Amino acid sequence: QVQLVESGGGLVQAGGSLRLSCAASRSIFSNSAMAWYRQAPGKQRELVAAISRGGRTNYADSVKGRFTISRDNAKNTVHLQMNNLKPEDTAVYYCNAENIWNKSEYWGQGTQVTVSS
């Protein structure tokens, strides 16, 4: 069963914006810190942004000031607002949930973000 469902990826010009969304089941979302990872061709998967159940956030240095992660605990959804996109942001973006009690992880299917020059 697919428990993390992503949306919002696509093609955008440099300087543009995209908003990614990830919907999770209540049982997963309520017990998990949420995060967005990305993986570009030939590179390791890297953490982009993370948010705790209480709303504390962490960002990769490369996206600070441009990306914002948020969560809607009523809708069991996490968002990644991406502004001032750069070609270097091109990657497959994955939603991740980590259970804070047993550290079990769940992954979305990935959504392609392509930023053109």
C-alpha positions as CSV (number, residue, x, y, z in Angstrom):
1,Q,0.0,0.0,0.0
2,V,1.3,3.5,-0.9
3,Q,1.3,5.5,2.3
4,L,3.1,8.7,1.1
5,V,1.7,10.4,-2.0
6,E,3.6,13.2,-3.6
7,S,2.6,15.9,-6.0
8,G,3.8,19.2,-7.4
9,G,6.9,18.3,-9.4
10,G,7.5,19.6,-12.9
11,L,9.5,21.8,-15.2
12,V,10.3,25.4,-14.3
13,Q,12.7,28.1,-15.4
14,A,15.5,29.3,-13.2
15,G,14.2,31.8,-10.8
16,G,10.8,30.3,-10.7
17,S,8.9,28.5,-7.9
18,L,7.3,25.1,-7.3
19,R,5.4,23.7,-4.3
20,L,5.7,20.1,-3.5
21,S,3.2,18.3,-1.3
22,C,3.2,14.9,0.4
23,A,0.2,13.3,2.0
24,A,0.6,10.6,4.6
25,S,-1.7,8.4,6.6
26,R,-2.6,9.7,10.0
27,S,-0.9,6.8,11.8
28,I,2.4,7.5,10.0
29,F,2.2,11.3,10.0
30,S,1.3,11.7,13.7
31,N,4.3,9.7,14.9
32,S,6.9,11.0,12.4
33,A,9.3,13.7,11.7
34,M,8.9,14.5,8.0
35,A,11.6,15.4,5.4
36,W,12.3,16.0,1.8
37,Y,15.3,14.4,0.1
38,R,16.6,14.7,-3.4
39,Q,18.8,12.7,-5.7
40,A,20.4,14.0,-8.9
41,P,21.9,11.7,-11.5
42,G,25.3,10.4,-10.4
43,K,24.9,11.8,-6.9
44,Q,24.0,10.5,-3.5
45,R,20.6,11.1,-2.0
46,E,20.8,14.2,0.2
47,L,18.6,15.7,2.9
48,V,17.0,19.0,1.7
49,A,14.7,19.9,4.6
50,A,13.2,18.3,7.7
51,I,10.5,19.2,10.1
52,S,9.6,17.7,13.5
53,R,6.1,17.0,14.8
54,G,6.2,20.3,16.7
55,G,7.4,22.4,13.7
56,R,11.1,22.7,14.2
57,T,13.0,22.8,10.9
58,N,16.4,22.1,9.4
59,Y,17.6,22.9,5.9
60,A,20.6,22.0,3.8
61,D,22.8,25.0,3.4
62,S,22.3,25.0,-0.3
63,V,18.6,25.8,0.0
64,K,18.4,28.0,3.1
65,G,16.5,31.2,2.3
66,R,15.0,29.7,-0.8
67,F,13.0,26.6,0.4
68,T,10.5,26.4,3.2
69,I,9.2,23.1,4.7
70,S,5.9,23.1,6.6
71,R,3.4,20.6,7.9
72,D,-0.3,20.6,8.3
73,N,-1.0,18.3,11.2
74,A,-4.8,18.4,10.6
75,K,-4.4,17.3,6.9
76,N,-1.4,14.9,7.5
77,T,0.5,16.7,4.8
78,V,4.0,18.2,4.4
79,H,4.9,20.8,1.9
80,L,8.1,22.1,0.4
81,Q,7.9,25.6,-1.1
82,M,10.8,26.1,-3.5
83,N,11.5,29.7,-4.6
84,N,14.3,31.1,-6.7
85,L,15.0,27.7,-8.2
86,K,18.4,27.0,-9.8
87,P,19.4,24.4,-12.3
88,E,21.4,22.8,-9.5
89,D,18.1,22.0,-7.8
90,T,17.2,19.6,-10.6
91,A,16.7,16.2,-9.0
92,V,14.1,13.6,-8.1
93,Y,12.6,14.7,-4.8
94,Y,11.4,12.2,-2.2
95,C,9.2,12.6,0.8
96,N,10.3,10.7,3.9
97,A,8.7,9.9,7.2
98,E,10.7,8.8,10.2
99,N,8.9,7.3,13.2
100,I,10.2,9.1,16.3
101,W,9.8,6.0,18.5
102,N,11.3,3.1,16.5
103,K,13.0,5.1,13.7
104,S,11.1,3.2,11.0
105,E,11.2,5.0,7.7
106,Y,8.7,5.4,4.9
107,W,9.4,6.8,1.4
108,G,7.3,8.4,-1.3
109,Q,7.7,7.3,-4.9
110,G,9.7,10.4,-5.9
111,T,8.7,13.4,-8.1
112,Q,10.9,14.9,-10.8
113,V,11.9,18.6,-10.5
114,T,13.6,20.1,-13.5
115,V,15.0,23.6,-13.6
116,S,16.0,25.0,-16.9
117,S,18.5,27.8,-17.6
